[in-house]
Amino acid sequence: MDNIIKIIYDPNLSILLFLVVSGLIIRQSLVFVGQIWANTYHHLATYLLLPGIAFVITKIIKQDIALSLGMIGALSIVRFRNPVKSPFELVIFFGLLTLGIVAGVEVKISAMLLALIVAVIFGIHIFENIFSYFGKSFTNYSFNEANQIYSLEVLSKKKLDILEKNKNLINFYFNKDENEYSYRLIFRSKKDLYQTKETLEIISDIVSVKVDLN
């Protein structure tokens, strides 16, 4: 019973809880701004565990040179085997590790790092909305990034300047044999997609319009 009480009042436990909450805050921030690659069971578990694991490693090895050398060798063997989808995902993983390592030295600095990461995530999202309001784009669209995006595919009998000049156009193809023009656009919001779709429905030269909401 006494050992349980000691564990409960151990300052390291409060730091571990702080790191778990920090990981959860970062994960939820990413999901909120549309980074759907973070909205999985594996990413949730990673974000909750990785900072705490880094903290424990730091606490164990910081006063033992021999153990620290052995741990470095072990970490070089046990490493991430799954492919990282983007540099941003790699930065987030590195940030989670840094949260745990820094917390072993100074919790206040770890809290400042958490605030910086969350501020950057929401700051980019806010600037995207501001630029979108004025009809401009703060960042480029890409299928290589796992953002929440919606696509619109249009097949037309004639060339459509309204689509070729559209900022959301990512692919254009002309089939000379069939005399058909194919356009592919992507959007970050369903509202923008449906507004474009309604504009196209009144054009008689359009053969088909395909909407993908996945």
Secondary structure, DSSP 8 states (H G I E B T S, - for coil): -HHHHHHHT-HHHHHHHHHHHHHHHHHHHHHHTTBGGG-SHHHHHHHHHHHHHHHHHHHHHTT-HHHHHHHHHHHHHS---S--S-HHHHHHHHHHHHHHHHHTT-HHHHHHHHHHHHHHHHHHHHHHHHHHHTT--SS---SSS-B--EEEEEEESS--HHHHT-TTEEEEEEETTTTEEEEEEEESSHHHHHHHHHHHTT-TTEEEEEEE--
